[in-house]
């Protein structure tokens, strides 16, 4: 991954402080250890840290077009850049690098801000048009690459990370209590909000145009749940196989070593199988396990690796995370309660010693409905159809009498039963509740009324640590605000 940042003043006579750009860029060093670059033009300043993946010697950024009228900083990868480049060269465009970044510049020359609609990939970029004195910010369709921004001090500041954005002292640190409310509901802060009132996330599939002091945000892509034509099961499987194969093959284009995270589950195993099918070299796979047996999936990963003939490496770590909490929260920049961050961090750290790019199966369960939580939602809706004075009330009372499991982690039918009752009750209170909720609406409201006016951001982040990482969440849920 790379990191980008910058600032634009609406007053054209006001230059951006070079020292500010360096502070913002320094905060992104971990995202791009291979290179850094800066560009200033009147009211605009751009900076970036680069992780080299494509065109190692020629991909330095900020990058310009032939006559220096366009400048861009780019984080991500454009998977169809070779096809786009071929078409652009046929139209007379001359490329000076082999980088996918340059494709964006020439595509903008052809289509303006509609250029983003032709890009297939994961990306966040900023493009400065010196002739129009306009700044275009854009983010990929599903928001894989982050982009934060704030309107401050007569202008706009943006960055790949909150920590970098906050290097600009003009950004107000006042908390957004609506964001805190949403965090306690969803265990993350949904876009466009952040934990800070003044800072926003550019939504996935969106672009922003800043010109003459005005800011326009447009959604260029949205998921459409159109009716699928009636086809036979075999045809559907064949089409899906083709699409998945194409997706994997495009992501393996790199000038650096590529590997894969392998858990032994369906999604990562399928990705690795397709990598093996399209690669003429043995695929390198990496797996991580925990000393706690209920978390250890190394056996499954090992079986898949042996079946596919990959060059497989395994690592085992403990679940002691106290030392990791400050570093993980520093990278997130705001409360984020997905405990998968722990194994992902460990796996990324050891994998980075061997390869630069690693594919994973993340997102498969969301796309194909693989999580049991989706079934739980249907069962909860049926459960809630029972009258409270009848069978439902008896079931809820019986489950509440069950002794709590010794630990929140691991597999336990008692834990699942108690969670299901909690979830069904929360769905009755707020139909939009997801299985991953932490506070039922009533308890959340009570806690907010009693405690939030006196919370500092340090206390809030400390609370987030306990919610995410402590080994027994049930007492934490009960005493949550009392612990800080």
Buried (B, 14 or more C-beta within 10 A) or exposed (E): BBBBBBBBBBEEEBBBEEEBBBBBBEBBEBBBEBBBBBBBBBBBBBBBBBBBBBBBEBBBBBBBBEEEBBBBBBBBBBBBBBEBBEBBEEEEBEBEBBBBBBBBBBBBBBEBBEBBEBBBBBBBBBBBBBEBBBBBBBBBBBBBBBBBBBBBBEBBBBBBBBBBBBBBEEBEEEBBBEBBBBBBBBBBBEBBBBBBBBBBBBBBBBBBBBBEEEBEBEEBBEEEEEEEEEEEEEEEEEEEEEEBBBBBBBBBBBBEEBBBBBBBBBBBBBBBBBBBEEBEEEBBBBBBBBEEEEBBBBEBBBEBBEEBEBEBBBBEBEBEBEEBBEEBBBBBBBBBBEBEBBBBBBBBEBBBEEBBBBBBBBEBBEEEEBBEBBEBBEEBEEBBEBEEEEEBEEBBEEBEEBEEBEBBBEEBEEBBBBBBBBBBBBBBEBEEBBBBBBBBBEBBBEBBEEBBEEBEBEEBBBBBBBBBBBEEBBEBBEEBBEEB
